[in-house]
């Protein structure tokens, strides 16, 4: 499974997902590309797009998108806030299908 990590996430998130083939938006040379075009490009080469952009599903017409999208619900884009989501992200990656959007949260309140 090929994953694309959005530019709003720290690159070090890749270290927590060694079982996947992962690129970042920056590594692909796509930094600064608007979401609609980014999703189009990503769907040609990747299975899942991982982002923090919680408005993505409201800003874009995702009906035609063939890439799966995982939206991380974290307090910030700091690794310390994202790390608790990794177990649930891994579980989501097992079940997600192309064209689906899943919000990834943690069971930890606070």
Backbone bond lengths (Angstrom), bond angles and torsions (degrees), N, CA, C in turn:
res aa  C-N    CA-C-N  psi(-1)  N-CA   C-N-CA  omega(-1)  CA-C   N-CA-C  phi
1 X - - - 1.451 - - 1.521 108.06 -
2 X 1.324 115.67 132.75 1.456 121.83 -179.22 1.525 109.87 -103.73
3 X 1.347 115.40 127.06 1.458 121.76 -177.81 1.522 110.18 -113.63
4 X 1.338 115.47 143.59 1.452 121.83 172.51 1.518 108.07 -116.41
5 X 1.328 116.59 125.40 1.460 122.98 -179.59 1.528 108.55 -97.50
6 X 1.319 116.85 125.12 1.460 122.63 -178.87 1.526 110.48 -63.75
7 X 1.329 115.24 157.33 1.457 120.16 -178.88 1.529 112.85 -70.10
8 X 1.341 117.89 -11.36 1.462 119.91 178.38 1.530 112.25 -85.56
9 X 1.322 117.42 1.38 1.467 121.99 177.98 1.528 110.11 -109.73
10 X 1.330 116.82 149.45 1.469 118.71 177.12 1.534 110.45 -68.68
11 X 1.298 115.91 140.78 1.475 121.17 -179.19 1.518 112.34 -61.57
12 X 1.323 116.86 -26.57 1.467 120.93 -177.77 1.524 112.99 -65.79
13 X 1.322 118.25 -10.29 1.460 120.41 176.63 1.529 110.11 -60.29
14 X 1.321 116.27 -25.34 1.465 121.02 178.50 1.529 111.49 -58.47
15 X 1.335 117.25 -32.60 1.467 121.60 -178.78 1.524 112.71 -63.63
16 X 1.334 117.21 -23.08 1.456 121.53 -178.28 1.527 112.49 -89.27
17 X 1.329 116.79 -5.62 1.465 121.11 -175.62 1.532 110.39 -129.42
18 X 1.344 117.43 53.72 1.467 119.57 -173.85 1.530 114.07 -66.24
19 X 1.313 117.36 -16.90 1.457 120.88 -177.25 1.530 112.92 -80.29
20 X 1.322 117.21 -2.28 1.464 121.87 -177.42 1.521 111.13 -117.01
21 X 1.323 114.69 155.04 1.459 121.14 171.21 1.526 105.99 -86.13
22 X 1.337 116.82 118.29 1.463 121.07 -171.14 1.519 110.91 -129.90
23 X 1.312 114.56 137.46 1.457 122.21 169.43 1.523 107.55 -129.01
24 X 1.317 115.12 155.46 1.460 119.94 172.81 1.523 108.44 -100.18
25 X 1.319 115.27 161.32 1.462 120.76 176.12 1.533 109.24 -56.97
26 X 1.327 116.94 -40.48 1.456 121.15 -179.35 1.530 111.13 -63.72
27 X 1.334 117.02 -43.59 1.465 120.81 179.84 1.530 111.78 -61.86
28 X 1.315 116.40 -30.76 1.463 120.93 -179.95 1.531 111.82 -81.11
29 X 1.338 116.98 -7.94 1.457 120.74 -177.84 1.521 112.67 78.51
30 X 1.345 116.22 22.32 1.455 121.78 -175.07 1.533 113.19 -106.30
31 X 1.316 118.17 10.84 1.470 120.51 -179.41 1.524 109.58 -59.07
32 X 1.325 115.92 136.51 1.450 121.75 177.97 1.519 114.58 86.89
33 X 1.325 117.72 -7.63 1.469 120.14 178.68 1.526 108.45 -74.68
34 X 1.318 116.42 135.18 1.467 121.79 -179.39 1.525 110.64 -63.77
35 X 1.346 115.95 153.66 1.461 121.78 -172.97 1.525 115.15 -54.50
36 X 1.322 118.09 -43.01 1.457 119.82 -178.32 1.516 112.03 -59.16
37 X 1.314 116.35 -49.83 1.467 121.27 178.96 1.525 110.61 -68.32
38 X 1.325 117.09 -38.71 1.464 121.58 179.21 1.525 110.70 -60.20
39 X 1.317 117.19 -45.87 1.471 120.31 179.47 1.520 111.37 -64.32
40 X 1.312 117.09 -36.51 1.464 120.73 177.65 1.530 110.27 -63.58
41 X 1.325 116.63 -47.95 1.461 120.84 177.99 1.527 111.39 -62.36
42 X 1.330 115.52 -45.40 1.465 120.94 -177.41 1.521 112.00 -63.11
43 X 1.327 117.18 -38.96 1.469 120.07 -176.27 1.522 112.13 -66.11
44 X 1.323 117.10 -18.60 1.458 120.73 178.57 1.524 112.37 -79.45
45 X 1.346 117.30 -20.81 1.465 120.17 -173.71 1.521 115.39 -128.35
46 X 1.341 116.95 -13.50 1.459 120.15 -173.21 1.525 111.08 -128.00
47 X 1.330 114.87 158.55 1.463 121.56 177.89 1.523 111.97 -93.39
48 X 1.357 116.48 -37.02 1.464 121.35 -174.43 1.534 109.64 -136.93
49 X 1.326 114.62 136.88 1.455 122.90 174.46 1.522 106.88 -109.01
50 X 1.340 117.24 126.13 1.465 122.28 -179.48 1.518 108.08 -111.04
51 X 1.334 115.91 127.48 1.459 121.17 -174.04 1.525 111.06 -145.50
52 X 1.314 115.28 166.31 1.464 122.26 170.67 1.524 111.04 -103.18
53 X 1.329 116.77 -5.59 1.468 122.31 -174.48 1.527 110.45 -70.12
54 X 1.325 116.05 95.91 1.462 121.59 -176.29 1.523 112.44 -75.29
55 X 1.318 117.60 -11.12 1.464 121.02 178.10 1.526 112.51 -96.32
56 X 1.308 117.50 -2.14 1.458 121.68 -175.23 1.521 112.21 -52.68
57 X 1.310 117.01 -46.23 1.463 120.05 -177.02 1.522 113.06 -68.10
58 X 1.330 116.69 -19.11 1.461 120.42 179.18 1.529 111.93 -94.98
59 X 1.339 116.37 -21.50 1.455 121.17 -177.37 1.528 112.60 -90.63
60 X 1.321 117.11 -23.50 1.453 121.46 -173.20 1.525 110.68 -120.30
61 X 1.328 115.37 149.91 1.462 120.69 171.51 1.526 106.47 -83.48
62 X 1.303 115.99 100.33 1.459 120.58 -173.99 1.527 113.11 -93.17
63 X 1.320 117.81 2.70 1.468 120.37 -179.73 1.520 112.23 -61.93
64 X 1.314 115.72 -32.37 1.458 120.16 -177.63 1.526 112.58 -93.29
65 X 1.318 117.49 -1.60 1.459 121.66 -178.14 1.516 110.32 -77.12
66 X 1.320 115.63 132.65 1.461 119.63 178.94 1.520 112.21 -101.08
67 X 1.329 117.10 -7.39 1.457 120.22 179.19 1.528 109.13 -86.49
68 X 1.318 116.80 144.38 1.464 121.27 173.06 1.526 107.97 -79.60
69 X 1.330 116.23 148.86 1.466 120.95 -177.65 1.524 109.44 -128.93
70 X 1.331 115.99 127.25 1.466 122.37 172.62 1.524 107.43 -109.33
71 X 1.325 115.44 119.60 1.462 121.06 178.59 1.529 107.68 -102.89
72 X 1.318 116.03 114.69 1.459 120.79 179.37 1.522 109.39 -81.29
73 X 1.315 116.16 128.54 1.466 122.51 178.81 1.522 108.40 -99.97
74 X 1.326 115.44 83.68 1.460 121.52 -179.04 1.522 109.53 -116.33
75 X 1.325 115.11 158.12 1.462 121.71 178.85 1.521 112.57 -62.45
76 X 1.332 115.37 -36.60 1.462 121.42 -179.54 1.522 108.30 -152.49
77 X 1.311 116.64 -178.94 1.450 119.29 177.37 1.530 112.16 -94.21
78 X 1.311 116.25 14.24 1.462 120.17 175.61 1.524 109.33 -74.65
79 X 1.314 115.44 142.30 1.458 121.01 -177.61 1.525 111.65 -56.70
80 X 1.326 117.58 -35.62 1.462 121.09 -179.88 1.536 111.78 -62.75
81 X 1.325 117.42 -29.05 1.465 121.61 178.07 1.528 112.32 -86.71
82 X 1.318 116.95 -23.72 1.463 121.36 -178.58 1.524 112.11 -88.21
83 X 1.305 117.21 -33.91 1.463 121.42 -175.96 1.531 114.01 -52.77
84 X 1.342 120.34 -40.63 1.474 119.09 178.77 1.536 113.94 -63.59
85 X 1.337 117.37 -17.48 1.467 121.21 179.81 1.527 112.86 -84.30
86 X 1.308 117.41 -14.28 1.467 121.18 -172.89 1.536 113.29 -57.34
87 X 1.341 120.56 -45.72 1.469 118.39 178.72 1.534 112.89 -58.16
88 X 1.322 117.20 -41.82 1.470 119.90 179.50 1.526 111.30 -72.47
89 X 1.324 117.25 -32.02 1.458 120.66 174.60 1.523 109.85 -62.77
90 X 1.320 115.94 -46.27 1.473 119.52 179.16 1.522 111.08 -59.44
91 X 1.315 116.91 -41.34 1.471 120.89 178.06 1.530 110.30 -64.41
92 X 1.315 117.38 -41.48 1.464 121.53 178.56 1.516 111.57 -62.56
93 X 1.322 116.76 -37.77 1.461 120.58 -178.92 1.524 111.99 -66.16
94 X 1.316 116.89 -23.74 1.468 120.73 178.12 1.527 110.95 -72.37
95 X 1.323 116.34 -34.77 1.471 120.11 -171.98 1.523 115.34 -105.57
96 X 1.326 117.66 -18.53 1.466 120.07 -173.80 1.527 110.83 -66.07
97 X 1.325 114.55 146.37 1.466 121.36 178.23 1.525 109.31 -122.26
98 X 1.310 114.82 156.78 1.473 120.33 178.70 1.521 110.11 -53.12
99 X 1.336 115.24 136.81 1.453 121.13 179.26 1.518 114.52 88.83
100 X 1.325 117.57 -10.38 1.473 121.15 179.25 1.524 110.88 -87.96
101 X 1.329 114.43 153.07 1.457 121.73 172.10 1.530 106.66 -121.87
102 X 1.323 116.53 123.31 1.455 121.14 177.48 1.516 109.76 -120.28
103 X 1.317 115.79 135.32 1.459 120.71 172.53 1.524 108.02 -91.94
104 X 1.303 115.80 129.18 1.458 121.50 -177.64 1.520 108.13 -106.44
105 X 1.327 114.63 118.48 1.460 120.89 179.66 1.521 108.14 -122.88
106 X 1.307 114.83 177.85 1.457 120.52 174.97 1.511 107.87 -117.69
107 X 1.303 116.35 156.40 1.464 121.00 178.66 1.524 111.73 -80.93
108 X 1.331 115.87 -7.24 1.462 121.12 -179.08 1.529 108.42 -79.89
109 X 1.285 116.90 123.36 1.467 121.15 178.49 1.529 108.50 -91.49
110 X 1.308 115.62 155.63 1.452 118.43 175.81 1.450 109.21 140.71
